[in-house]
Amino acid sequence: MAENITVQELGEDGDLWLVTGTTDAHSADEAVRQWVEATTGETIEALHDADDLIEFKFILRNDWALKPGPNSADPMEDATLLFGLPAFLHNFPTFTGFLVSAWAS
C-alpha cells in the first residue's frame, strides 16, 4: 500500500510543518525535504545557511485537530492546531500526523 503523504507549512518562519499520511519518521523527514526543495528550489540546508544537515524534531500524535480560523471564506487561514482534550471538547475531527520542526545541529 502506497503512502499518501502531505506536507503543510505552519507559521511564517519556514521551520515548522504538519506531515500527514505516514507514521514513519524517516518518510516524514524525506517528505519535508522534498517539499522544501520543490517549493523554494533550494535544499533546507541552503535556506538555513547550514554547514551540516538540518535535523528535525518529530511529534507524532493521533489526536491532532484543526480549529478553523475567523475567515469564513478560507477557514484554514489562521487555523489553530489542537490536540488532546481541547480537540475532544470542541468535537473537531481528529487525524494522525507529525508536527515537524527544523533545527541546525
C-alpha positions in Angstrom: 0.0 0.0 0.0 1.5 3.4 -1.0 1.6 6.2 1.4 -0.3 9.4 0.5 1.9 11.9 2.4 1.0 15.6 2.6 3.2 18.4 3.9 1.6 21.6 5.2 3.8 24.6 6.3 2.8 26.1 9.6 3.6 29.6 10.6 5.7 32.1 8.7 9.3 31.2 9.7 9.7 28.2 7.4 10.8 25.8 10.0 7.6 24.0 11.1 5.4 21.6 9.1 2.5 19.3 9.6 3.0 15.9 7.8 0.1 13.5 7.4 -0.3 10.2 5.6 2.6 8.4 7.4 3.6 7.2 10.8 7.2 6.7 9.8 9.6 9.5 10.9 12.0 8.7 8.0 9.2 9.2 5.5 8.2 12.4 7.1 11.8 13.6 7.0 12.1 12.9 3.3 8.7 14.4 2.6 9.6 17.7 4.3 13.0 17.9 2.5 11.3 17.2 -0.9 8.6 19.8 -0.1 11.1 22.5 0.8 13.1 21.8 -2.4 10.0 21.7 -4.6 8.6 24.9 -3.0 11.8 27.0 -2.8 14.2 25.4 -5.4 16.8 25.1 -2.7 17.7 22.5 0.0 16.7 23.2 3.5 20.4 23.4 4.4 20.9 26.2 1.8 17.9 28.1 3.1 19.3 28.0 6.7 22.9 28.6 5.6 23.7 25.4 7.5 27.2 23.8 7.3 25.7 20.4 8.4 22.5 18.6 7.7 19.4 20.2 9.2 17.9 17.9 11.8 14.2 17.6 12.6 12.3 17.0 15.8 9.1 14.9 15.3 6.0 14.8 17.4 3.6 12.0 16.3 0.0 12.2 17.6 -3.2 10.6 16.6 -5.4 13.3 18.0 -4.5 16.4 16.1 -7.4 18.7 15.0 -7.6 22.0 13.2 -9.8 24.7 14.7 -11.0 26.9 11.8 -9.8 30.5 11.7 -12.2 33.5 11.7 -12.2 34.0 7.9 -15.4 32.1 6.7 -14.2 32.4 3.1 -11.0 30.5 4.0 -11.4 28.8 7.4 -7.9 27.2 7.2 -6.3 30.6 7.1 -5.2 31.3 10.6 -6.5 27.8 11.7 -5.2 26.6 15.1 -3.6 23.2 15.5 -5.1 21.5 18.6 -4.6 18.1 20.2 -5.9 16.0 23.1 -8.6 17.4 25.3 -9.2 20.8 23.5 -9.8 18.9 20.2 -12.1 16.5 22.0 -14.0 19.2 23.8 -14.7 21.2 20.6 -15.6 17.9 18.8 -13.3 18.7 15.8 -12.4 15.7 13.6 -9.0 14.4 14.6 -6.2 12.9 12.4 -2.8 11.3 12.8 0.4 13.1 11.8 3.7 14.5 12.6 4.5 18.0 13.8 8.0 18.5 12.4 10.4 21.3 13.4 13.8 22.1 12.0 17.0 22.9 13.8 20.6 23.2 12.8 22.9 20.8 14.5 
